[in-house]
Amino acid sequence: MPSSRFRAVDEAFRKMPIEVEPPEGLTSEYYGCNVFNRKAMREYLSEDTRRKIYESSEQGKTLDRETAEDVAAGLKKWALAKGATHYTHWFQPLTGGTAEKHVSFIEPFGKGEAIEELTGKLLCQQESDASSFPNGGLRNTFEARGYTAWDPSSPAFIIKDTLCIPTIFISYNGEALDYKAPLLRSEIAVAKAAEDLLTYFGIKDDMVVSYLGWEQEYFLVDSSLYSLRPDLVMVDRTLIGHNAARNQQLEDHYLGSIPERVLAFMRDLEFECYKLGVPIKARHNEVAPNQFEIAPVFEVANLANDHNLVLMAMMKKVSELHGFKVIFHEKPFAGVNGSGKHCNWSIGTRSGIGLFTPGKTDNENLMFLMFVSNVLKAVYDNNALLKASVLNATNAHRLGANEAPPAIISAFLGTQLMQAFEELLTSNDMVKLKDKTTYSLNIPQIPELMLDNTDRNRTSPFAFTGNRFEFRAVGSSANCSNAIATLNTIVADQLASFKAAVDKRVAAGTPAMQAILDETRETYKASRSICFDGNGYSDEWKKEAKKRGLDCETSAPKAYSILTDKKTVDLYRRTGVMTEAELEARRDTFCDIYSKKVEIEARVLADLTANHILPVATHYETRLLDNVAKMKAVFSGAEFKSLSEGEVDIIRDLAVHISEARQLAIEMEEACDKANKSKTDYNKAVAYHDKVAPFLDELRLHIDRLEMIVDDEMWPLPKYRELLFIR
């Protein structure tokens, strides 16, 4: 329970009124009601316009201006009928979140009259201030023009009174200033490369797309207690706080009964998400106290990512109505598990052919092995680049913490698939893949279990899980686009290289299927070092990974340097996903964001130390000193020494920790000032990583020790035992 000093405000927050309307009827009856989906299009768009929209989203065809005018007219009628008064171009700047500028439909005309207007031009393009968002130097302060451009493949939706139109965000010169544009380009690249290979298997005119199923982990904290923690408010994680005696040791929270308050929040969240077409499927308690997970049905990657960002924004709004604050930080509490956003990624055709799914014939299985081996080769050749796509100031606290994938990229295949590839190395013929088997528990009332062909490895950052790869290293606060676009890009480049090698064999007279089999064998052989089925947490693996030539860098700023490596620049140039200037901009942007996040943490911790912790600790020290002085007046000689010895030891501990904390806080701020004098974003980020970040842990040790000494009623901040258990 909260200490008495917090109990009143805690109870007040928990009794806040709930404003979300309760769901009525079946979910299917209102699902997608606030989305301009096909059902809405059939009512508001002509058949010809609908056909062009479908061709644009499913086949990548460009919409003409006349069609855009028709769409805008129908979209406006639909939005006004739903009560919308404004519209916005909804985009994803490099801040990691979303951005929007609301514009009224109202357009004055005549003498004091007005009409509602949304033209094709306004739908397709808007202007935004490109210099005020992170851009890595692509735009200067005096060069403010940037554009948002409509993405027809992601349907518009309404939140309250605003029509949200998904868009990309580019500079005046056309460089990508967001996460969506590179993702869309990467989808084009991987689709073309895969489609070119599929022609060898007689599959033509079947568009390839990448799919994504994210698993969003998060923490909930009572709003009242959250507001009393400046570190949570400012940086979304506790910079100080001693472990609670009970946290996750009993593992009784995982998949346990969902607390009623949380379940009420989840129900309202799902209701709001279903109206926006977000296909939420699963909800459950996660491992750490107050930690939960929500997961959807798989969708095309671009739409899935948009839905994840919609979900995160909606979670913040709905949680507040229930007296909660939702926390997406990867490691908000020390000593318990952090949160990830596992990205289940695959590629397949529009007709339903999964390229990572074993088949029933030799050719189908060859196609499966071919695509899987190429993914392994892409990940092996670009493991440092893939790590750079997920490593940042917040996720660095989670990766490698014996609870999450290590900061070394490796792939897990499972025993059966690994054996199949190994057999391929010693055989000139196609290997046989085993079907799923059944397992009887010899309990009459329990049906036979169908076993998957692979087990699971929770320590693997990139694991094959049956018909997809689970990229577990993505952080819970991240925009999935960066990781998925990187995956699409490296796989597209590898598939193109593979196709060229197969073409060469075929031109030399080797039958096509044999050429593919031979090249698949060589591709797997060249990438075996990326495969690891053991414990990724072990020190032995770290040593082994280094021997295998895998990137073992744990510094986020240093990891970002791979973005401007010549090999990376050439890869992105070949695939057409990003230019050298765009890659340099991302490196500088990521470094700048890293520096700012660490600096904010350091400044907040210094403030907490000076203005919250030390005055209370010093006051408690004074009380103890006064008590010792009074004891000396009552007792004398050996009796006083015996009775006061323990208290004097406590005073000595207090004095040491107070002194050390004060000095470390001063030195930490001086280190920040020195780091800020660095001449480049990269050097500044390295300085913050090497010279400032270590102070955060060192200073915390002393403050956490003070928390265990100072009187509980005097301690100014809610403690872990109060924050981590929902009442």
Salt bridges, closest charged atoms under 4 A:
ASP10 OD2 - ARG14 NH1 3.59
ASP10 OD2 - ARG727 NH2 3.74
GLU11 OE2 - ARG14 NH1 3.11
GLU21 OE2 - LYS275 NZ 3.64
ASP48 OD1 - ARG51 NH2 2.48
ASP48 OD2 - LYS52 NZ 3.49
GLU55 OE2 - ARG51 NH1 3.23
GLU58 OE2 - ARG38 NH2 2.31
ASP64 OD2 - LYS52 NZ 3.75
GLU100 OE2 - HIS102 NE2 2.85
GLU127 OE1 - ARG145 NH1 2.52
ASP151 OD2 - LYS180 NZ 2.79
ASP196 OD2 - LYS192 NZ 3.00
GLU215 OE1 - HIS342 ND1 3.29
ASP222 OD1 - ARG261 NH1 2.79
ASP222 OD2 - ARG727 NH2 3.18
ASP231 OD2 - ARG229 NH2 2.64
ASP252 OD2 - ARG246 NH2 2.96
GLU260 OE2 - ARG267 NH2 3.28
ASP268 OD2 - HIS322 NE2 2.75
GLU270 OE1 - ARG283 NH1 2.90
GLU272 OE2 - LYS275 NZ 3.41
GLU293 OE2 - HIS284 NE2 3.22
GLU299 OE1 - HIS307 ND1 2.78
ASP306 OD2 - LYS180 NZ 2.80
GLU320 OE2 - LYS325 NZ 2.75
ASP362 OD1 - LYS432 NZ 3.45
ASP381 OD2 - LYS377 NZ 2.69
GLU403 OE1 - LYS331 NZ 2.46
GLU422 OE1 - ARG528 NH2 3.00
ASP452 OD1 - LYS436 NZ 3.20
GLU470 OE2 - HIS342 ND1 3.46
GLU470 OE1 - ARG456 NH2 2.88
GLU470 OE2 - ARG472 NH1 3.51
ASP493 OD1 - ARG574 NE 2.83
ASP503 OD2 - LYS499 NZ 2.92
ASP518 OD1 - ARG521 NH1 3.06
GLU519 OE1 - ARG505 NE 2.73
ASP539 OD1 - LYS542 NZ 3.77
GLU544 OE2 - ARG548 NE 3.01
ASP551 OD1 - LYS387 NZ 2.66
ASP570 OD2 - LYS566 NZ 2.77
ASP570 OD1 - ARG573 NH2 3.77
GLU582 OE1 - ARG185 NH1 3.12
ASP588 OD1 - ARG587 NE 2.98
ASP592 OD2 - LYS596 NZ 2.92
GLU599 OE2 - ARG603 NH2 3.25
GLU601 OE2 - ARG237 NE 2.85
ASP649 OD1 - ARG652 NH1 2.90
ASP653 OD2 - ARG705 NH2 3.79
GLU669 OE2 - ARG603 NH1 3.30
ASP673 OD1 - ARG603 NH2 2.96
ASP690 OD1 - HIS689 ND1 2.75
ASP704 OD2 - ARG700 NE 3.15
ASP711 OD2 - ARG623 NH2 3.96
ASP712 OD2 - ARG5 NH1 4.00
ASP712 OD1 - LYS719 NZ 2.86
ASP712 OD1 - ARG721 NH2 2.68
